[in-house]
């Protein structure tokens, strides 16, 4: 299993397994932020163990300096990785779909974004192509930037998904579940769930706040269709976010 | 039941009737629809290859998986692609459904379809044009089976994906046109039921002659989403679901059958439901710890019981207890009844025998039994 920095494999890494060629969807809620998962996955993808690996990061949420500061604490220098052509950071904070000319042109800018990602990946040497991770932080803000057109966002995700099956890249998408909870048919988030091979949900404890437990993670691993590992597996465990690391443990396994 | 689905798709359409059509539907709570779909697909493919089915070819419309995925899937099931009459064609609506990649000339050479999929897969780059899709499916199917009388099957791997790009009326129009086409032998498709309104699901169920749905065992009553939110166990491999099939006959008869579905590494298995679930299906008798029904022996025994006074008219003196008989009379009666029973030796006959203990048997309590009479 390829996981970060030779560290002992955590419950999370065990539950997720290998990422290559798959879409991982992270859902969190207002009470329990799962941003730490994104940092963990970013670090894991850039770990020195997999020197071929590259990350394409689409940030709709935070500037580069934000991630750089956090990852430095975790022992990973993003600026250096960016200079080494291992991290391709797309700052999408001010990006917006032009709206006037109808759907055709508003889709146009997402098409060009997809084109840029493909260009970055195809410029890589052949042996690195299948260890690319595309990360999106986060999909709900991407929907805002696409002027609320969920269909367009889904098309974009579908095209990114084709990259995973063509080239063996992996795709990590981050979104918020509770934004869509009150709509009559939460079709958008369900569509993403159908697309995803691995689903990670971060939720508050059902029993309320606790000092030593910051929330629970549910990992649904659909397994691969080529018959490696378990076919369909749900894991559930608690976590505690510490200053430089995160602790994962089974409910009741800590005093 | 999964077998009877595959048989119906294999046997194909009768002359002058619509082709049999199958809807496979699932939901996020039990997302095994695709496993069922690939099971049906590979069964049908092996039937086509063995020459057992009415159809001689299959057109697979791929929306949610890449052609190379399907080729791998079918190869793993031991199906042969190299056989000389070409029998499968994949219409690839997955790789570039909207023609985005066409516009990106600078990296057109970046992808080359792997696995030599190019000779059995055709890319389709404008999924919004449903009419063209229909004519393309028919064209590819006829290309497979030639101009003779042979028919072909069609499989659509996600109608949900089609519905995202075009309207309900156009998609259901495509499906129903395919179904009534005289060269189509059978057709099946996959639908994610929780992505659509009920009317959309109903529209597709009307078009189909069989509906196979995958449901979780313990369904929430209000269709609330998120069963996986709080699993009871820290880890579970819950690859199980309820598989129910509704067959609609030509004469309008509807039959519903249920099975249990296990998704395993090697594929998918169907087992009949365990007995207690079977009882629930047969009748609506609630499950209680008492036995509410009689066994056959109990029924016979009950029929043989002679009720009190039922012996009237068989020559004996009719005696009706009036509550004033003396103790002596009661004692007289005590002996003959068992004696008679032993001499006639009717041991198979049941009988209710009541011996009154004594004359001065007291009522249960000393209050007036007619206390509450309102006279």
Interface residues (C-beta under 8 A of the other chain):
Chain A: X111 X114 X115 X118 X119 X121 X122 X151 X154 X155 X158 X159 X162 X165 X166 X167 X185 X186 X187 X190 X191 X193 X194 X199 X201 X203 X206 X218 X220 X222 X223 X225 X226 X227 X230 X231 X232 X233 X234 X235 X236 X237 X250 X251
Chain B: X28 X31 X32 X38 X64 X65 X66 X68 X69 X72 X73 X76 X94 X95 X96 X97 X98 X100 X101 X103 X104 X106 X107 X110 X111 X114 X160 X164 X192 X194 X195 X196 X197 X225 X228 X229 X230 X231 X233 X234 X235 X236 X237 X238 X239 X263 X264 X265 X266
